[in-house]
Amino acid sequence: MYTLQPKKNLIMNILDILKRYTDMNHRLSQKDICEILNDEYGMKIDRKSVKRNLMNLIDLGYDIEYSESLRMIKVKEKDGSEHEEESYIMSDFYLNRDFDDSELRLLIDGLLFSKHIPYSQCKQLIEKIKGLSGVYFKSRIKYIATFPEDKTDNKQLFYNIDMIDEAISKKRKISFKYLEYGTDKNMHIKKRDDGTEREYIISPYQMAAKEGKYYLICNYDKYDDISNYRIDRITDIKLLDIPAKPFESLKGSDGNPLDLHKYMTEHIYMYSSKNIYVKFKINKPMISDVIDMFGKDVRFSEETENSVIVSAYTNEMAMEQFAKSFAPDVIVLEPQELAEKVIADMEKTLEFYEKRHL
């Protein structure tokens, strides 16, 4: 029960009621609003005051919908005579929201399925999103849950994002240390062979989400190619007063600015290696998987009842991993060097299993 409130709070209390209790499928009459004001806010208000404040909210720019119905009312004249006049009754008030419930659910699902946001921060974000709707939405999603063991342990994620965003906008380099898991299942700063902590100096270009993880597309200062780092693995980040290398100057850019869509399509596993033209044979049920992974720029040829040949321009290491992951449904045909490498790796794997069972 709310404590007794002064009349000057009335307009804000009515707005609060609309936010909490109304949407397109849940509407309130002036009488309903009066009852909630009395029960929850300790305010005894007549319908005229409610209507006046609702109109004031609309005048202030709040997107409040309502319905009008016509009725005839009797009006007494001074001489005692009566006549009927038209009167419009306003009811079914609700607040139009910036996001509908399906959009909010989509945002929440995106957070739940992401692996780059720390569990505690994920819960806080979900609570904020839930606050954008009313009580009915909250009751429908009370059973959704996420699993903390699938989330990152790095609590600096949002600070990292802010720093990287500033560095990209100012075209400056950053330095950071990089985390990796040890056998103790905890994160540790990556070290050099001599045991000292390794520091990375990079030129940042873009942040992108892939397979539930958040990556930084950048250039590692020691080399002239493109690298990808997990943003949730970055720690001790610093903004440097050093201009970033232009992306166009890097090997693999072909002198062009970063085309994010093209880059993400070619780097299906976000590996950092050269891009190549590949030709591979797949079983036809894999066509949807290939388009999901490589995009619609692939070319199909030599289709048979059971198989089809795919031509694509993609990252070499990513293609190697894809072929090994989906063998024997994927067979690399070209380039020959890649096909031989996949064969050699699989022969080593087979040899290992054969020895294991001797």
N, C-alpha and C positions, 0 to 999 in steps of 0.2 A: 504494500500500500504506500502510495506516495504521500509525502507530508503536504500539509495545506500550503497552497501557493497563491501569491498575489495575482489579481486580475491582469496585470500587465504581462504576465507570462502566458496568457491565454492563446495568443496567436502561435507561439512556438510550441505549446502543448498540442494544439490541433495539428500542426505540421508533423510533430513526433508521432501522433496517432496514425496519420496517413502513411507515414513511412513504415511503421511497425505492422499495421493491420490491413493495409489495402494493396491491391494490385488489380489487374484486369478481371481476375476471377473472384476477387473478394472486395466487395464494395460496402460502404457505410452510408446510412441515412443521417440526417441531422440529429434525429432522436438517438441513434446508435452512438454518435460522437458525444452527445450530452451525457449518456449513461457511462461511457468510458471516462469522461472527464470527472464525473462524480465518484466512480468506483476506484479509479487508479490515481487521480490527481487531487482529489478532495475539493473539486471546484463545482459548485452548483450554478450552471449556466443555462439560460433559455435558448431556444432554437434561433431566435433572431440574432443573438450575439454570435452564435456559431456560424450562421449564414454570413454575417457581416465580415467575420474574420476569414472565412473561406474565400470570399470575394477579394478581400485584401491580399491574400496569398496569391491568387490568380493575377491580380494587378501587379504584384511584385515579380511576376515572371515564372512562378511555379506551374508546372504542367499538370494541372488537376482537371480530370474529366468528371462529368456528371450528366445526369439525365433530367429532362424537364417533362412534367405531365400537366395537362390543362385540367382545371376544375372550375366550376362555377360557385361563387360564394354570394351569400345574401348580404347586402349592405343597407343599413337603416339610414334614412334621411332625417333631417331635423324635425320634419313635420310628422314623423312616425311611419311614413311609408317605407316600403322596401323595394329593392330591385337587385337583380343579379349582375355580377361583374365577373369577367374572366380573371383567373389567377393561376400563375404557373408555380408548381411545387418542384423544388430542386431536390434531387436525391441521388443515390448510387454514386457517391463520391469515391474517387480513387486517384492515387498519384501515379502518373506515368513515370517509369524508371528509366535510367540511362541504359541499364542492362536487364533483359528479361531473364527468367530463371534458367532457361536452357543455356543461355550464354554464360551465366555465372557457373553453372555446373561444368561447362566446357573448360572454363578457367581453372576450376578446382581440380578437375581430372588431369589437366596439364601439369599442375603442381604435384599431384599424387604420383604421376608416372615419371616425373623427372628424377634424375639421380644426382643432380648437381647442387641441389638446395639442401642445406642442413635441416635435419628433422624439426628442431625447435622453431627455426625461422619459417619452415613450411607450414607448421601449425598456426603460427601468428598470421601469415598471409591468408590462410584459409579463413580464419576468424574475421579478418578484415573484409574479405570477399563476401562472407555470409552476412555481414552487416550492411551490405549494399541492397539487400532484399528484406522481406518482412518475416514474421514469425512462422508463416506457413512453409516457406522455403527451408528455414532452419530445421523444422520438424521432419521434412522429407529427406534431409541429408545427414541426419544424426548417426546413421549406421555406417557411413563410409569411413574408411580408415586407411592408414598407410603404415609402412613397416620401417622403423628406424634403422634396422640393419642394412637397408638398401640405400641409405642416404650418406652423403659425404660427411666426414668428420671435421672438415675445415670450416671454422666459424667466420673466416674473413671474406667469404664469397662476395657479399654485397659491397664491402669496401674495395675489393679487387675490381669489381665491375665499375665502380665510380672512378677509380684511379685510371683504369684502362680507357674508359670513355673520355676522360679529360685528356689523356695522352694522345688518343686518336684525333680528337678535335684540334689539339694544339700541334699535331704532327711532331711529337717528341718521343724519344726513346724512354723505356722503363727498364728497371732492373728488378730481379726477384730471385728467390730461392724456390726450389721445386720439391714437392713431397712425393714419397712413394711408400707403399706398405712394406713392413717387415714381417717376418714369420710370427712375430708377437701380435699380429693383426692391428698394429698401431701405425700411424703415419710418422715418417721420419724424413728429415731434410736429406736430399740426395747429396752424396759426397764424392770427391775425387778419389783416385787410387791411394793418395797419401793420407786420406782421412779428413781432409779439410772440406768445409761445406762449399758446394759449387754455386756460383752466382751466374745468373743468365742476364745478359744485356740484349734487349730485342727492340725491333721497330714494330709496333702494333698496327694492324690494318682493319681488322673486323672481328667481332664476336659472333659466334653462331652456335645454335643448338643442333645436336645430331645424336640420334639413338639415346635420348634421355640424358645426354651429357653436354656440357657447355665448353666450347673450345675458343681459343684465341688463335686467329690466323695471323702470322707474323713472320719476321725474319730474325733468325739468331745471328747476332752481330759477327760471329767468326766466319760465317759462310754467306754465299750470295744466292741461296735458294729460299724456298718457302717452308715454314715449319708450322706445326699445330701443337698447342699445349692446352691441357685441361685447366680451365680457370679455377676449378675447385681444388686443384693441386698446387696452386700458386700461393706463396706466403712471403712475408717481408717485402712487399712491393714498394718501389720508390719511383717517383717521376723525376726524370733526369733533364737537365737543361742542355740537351743535345738533340739536334734535328734528326728525325727518323729518316731512314733510307726511303726513297720513293719506290713504291711497289713496282712501277714500270721498269726499274733498273735490275730487277731480280731475274735469275734464271727460271724459265718456265712461265714468265708473264708475257713473253713475246712483245714486250714494249707497251703493253696495254694496262689500263687500270684494272683493279680487281673486279671481276664479274662474279658476284657471290653465288648466283644460281648455277652458273657453269662450274664453278669451283666445287660446290657441294655435290653436284651430280657426278663429277669426275672422281671425287675423293669419298667413296662410299663408306670407307672405314676410317677416314680422317688420317690415313698414313701420309707421311711426308716422303715422297719419292717421285721420280719423273713420270710424266704421262706418256702413254703409248697407245697406238692403235692395236686392238686385239680382235681376234676372230675365234669364236668358241661355239661348240655344238651343245644344245640343251634338249632335254625331253620337253615336249610341248606343254605339259602341265606347269612348267616353270616360267612360261612367258610373263605371267603377272608379276612373279618375283623379280624377274629381270627388269621390267619396266619400273617397278617400285625402287629398285636399287640404282639403275643406270639412267632412268628418265626415258622420255619418248624420242630422244635423238638417236637411239640405236637403230640399226638397220637389220631387217630379217631377210634371209635368202635360203634357197635350196630346201624349201619346206617339204616334208614328207608326212605320212600319216602319224608318225610317232615323234619326229624330231624337227628341229629348225636350226639354222646357223645364224649366229648373232655377230654383228660387227659394231664395235664401240670404241670411243676414245676415252681412256680412263687411266687411273693411277695404277702403276705396275704392281706395287705391293698389295693394293686392295684387290686387284684381279687375281693375284696369286692366292690370297686368302679366300676369296670367293670360290675359286675353283676347288680348293682343298676342302672347304666347308661343305660343298654340295656335290662332291664326287660320289658316285659316277654319273650323276645327272648332268654334270657340266664337264666338258672335255675341251681343253685349250688346243686350238689348231695353229694359231699364229699369234705372236712370233715364235719361231721354233725354240729360241733360247728359253722363253718362259715355259713352254710346254715341257722341255727337258728338265727344267728346275722343279716343276710340279711333280713330274715322274720320279725324279731323284729323291725328293722329300718323302713321297709316298712309299717308295721302295725302302727307305731308311726306317720308316714307321713299321712297315710289314716285317722287316728284318728284326726289329726290336721285339715285336710280338712273337715272332717265331722262336727267338732265343729264349724269351721268357717262359715259353711252354715246353722247352726241351727238358 
